[in-house]
């Protein structure tokens, strides 16, 4: 009887060890991911506090950035549907319009609901600067983003149900790198505010109506802190 059970017990122990190893690897991957996001946030804060690079108009009243906790579940795999380049004029924070190139659409599930977001190529490089606001009233220097195939970096302005309830009422942005010609990871933990939220001198495009998500995206950057005088 005992000899009959030994192979079964051995197999169960092997399976248990494999499960433990997989869980440990998963936990380590999750820790690495969270650490990477947190380091990126620290780097951005340093950029904002540096007088040489900061878009902040009044550093003395800046109380720091606020974020939702890093939640790996908000890193979502999306299908990318490319389309013929189409110029679209989007409204800006200055009630003017700026022309971007619509190159495709991301389709994905969030909170159990089907969602989609239009992706754009901009006349500035939002992958180099922390926000897509390199064009200001003072300068017109531009750098074109790549926009074809794996590795292309696209701008996705979006709004969701958190706007005005913890995040900017004007929405936020994602810089999305295509993993393949037809897919990409949308990492809402890296959603960020436009520079115009910190300084109205910057020009920022608003999300089109097609990019209003019918869900709460409780991830990424929230409205920033302002230190009131006398405190």
N, C-alpha and C positions, 0 to 999 in steps of 0.2 A: 504493500500500500504506500509506504513512505517513498520507495523507489519510483513509484508511478507518479507521485506528486512533485518530486524534485524538479523535473524538466519544466513543469508549469510554474513552480515557484521561481525558478531561475529566469524564465521568460518574463514574469511579472516584475522582477527586480530590474531586469534590463530595460523594460518599458518605463519603469519609474525613474531610473537614472536618466534616460533620454528626455523624459518630460521635465525633470529638474534642470537639466542642461539647457533645454530650449527656453524654459521660463527665465533662467538666469541671463541667457543671451538677449531675450526680449527686454528684460528689465534694464540691462546695460545699454541696449540700443535706445531705449526710451530716455534714460539718464543723459546719454550723449546728445540726443536731440534737444532736450530741454536746456542743457548747458549751452549748446550752440545758439539757441534763440536768446538766452539771457546775455550771452557775451555780445551778440549783435546789438541788443538794447543798450548795453553799457557803452559800446562804441558810438552809437548814435547820440547818447547823452553827452559824451565828451565832445563830439562835433558841435552840438548846440551850445555848449558852454565855452567853446573856444572863440574869443572875439574875432579871430582872423577868418573863421569859416561860418560862424553862427548867423542864421537868418533872423535871429531875435532882435527886435528893435530896442527892447529895454531888458537887458539881462538881469538887472537888479530886482525885477518883479517876477522873474521866472522861478517857479517853485519846483520844477522838475517834471518829468514825464510820468504818465500813469498808464498802466497796462492791465489787461485781464491776465489771470494766471495762464501759463503756457498749458495748452490742452492739445495733446497729439491728435485727438479726434477731429480737430479743425484743420488738419492737413488732409485734403480731399483730392482723390484722383479724379480728374475730369477728362472728358473726351473733347478734343478740339476739332472743330469743323472749319477748315479754311474756306475763304470766299474771295471772289475778285476784289481787288482794292477799291474801296469806296470812300471818297472824301466826305466827312461829316463835320458840321459846325456845332461845337458844344458851347454852352453858356459858361461864363467864367464868374469868379467872385466879384469882378468889376462890372457885371451886367453887360459885358461885351461878349463876343464870340471868338473862338479859336478853332482852326480847322485841323482835325486829326484824320488819320487814315484807318478805317475799319477793315481789318484783315481776316477776321474770323470770330467764332463764338465758342465759348466753353459750356459744356453741358454736364451736370453733375447732380447728386442728391445731397441735400442738407436738411437735417432734422426731419427726415422722412418725406421731404417734398422735392419734386423735380425743379431744378433751378438752371438758369442760363445767364451768362455774362458775355457781353461783347468785348472784344480785345482790340486794342489800337496800337498803331505805330505813331510816335510823336516826333516833332522836330527837335527834341532835346533828348538827352540820354538820362533817363530816370534810373538806370542801373549804376551810373557813376555818382550822381548826386543822390542823397537820401530821399529826395522828393522830386516829383516831376515839375519843378518850377525854375529851371535854369534860365528861362526867358523872363526877364523882368522889364519894368519900364525903363531901366537904366541901360540894359544890354540886350543885344540880339544875337549873341554867340550861340550856335547850335551844334549838335552832334547827333547824327541819325542812328537810331537803334537798328540792330539786325532784325530781320522779320521773316525768314524763311527756313523751314526745316528744324530739326533738333538743335537746341541751343539758342534759338531765337528768343529774344526777350521782349515781352509785350506789356503794355500798360493796361490795367483793368481798374477803372474808377467804378466804385459801387456804393450803393446805399442799402441799409437794412433796417430792421425794426428797433435797433439800439440807438439810431440817430436821434439826438436830442434827449436821450435817456441814458447818458453815460458816454456816448461818443459824439463827435461833431455832427451837428444837424446837416452839414453839407456833404457828409459821406467821407469815405476814405479811399485809399488806393492799394493795389497789389502790383508788384512787378513779377511777372510770371515767365519762367523759362520753360520752353517746350522740351519735354523729355524725349518725344518722338515727333514725327510729322503730325500725328493725330492725338497726342495725349500730353498731359501736364499735371503736375501737382499744384493745387491752389492752397497755399499755406496762409490761412487767415490769422495765424499767430504773428505773422509779419505784416499785417495790414497797418498802414501808417497814415498820418494826417498830412495835408498839404501845407506847404510853407506859408501860404496866405493866412492860415489860422494863427500863426505866430507874428506875421508881419504883412499888413494889407498891401505893401509895396509889390509883393509877388502876385503873379497872375496864375490862377489855378482853374483848370477845366472842371466843371461839375459832371457828375455821372448822368448819362442819358436815362430817360424813363425805362428803357429796356433793361437797365442794370440795377433796378430796384428789386432787392431780394425779399420775398415774403416770409422771412424767418429772422430770428435773433442770432446774430453772429457775435457771440460774447467771447471774442478773441481779438488779440492785437491791441493797437494803441487806442487809448481813451482820450477825452479832453484833458488838456494839461493844466497844471496847477499855477495859480497866480498868487503871489505874495502881496497882500494888501498893505498899504502904507500904515505904519504904526504898529505892525505886528512882526 
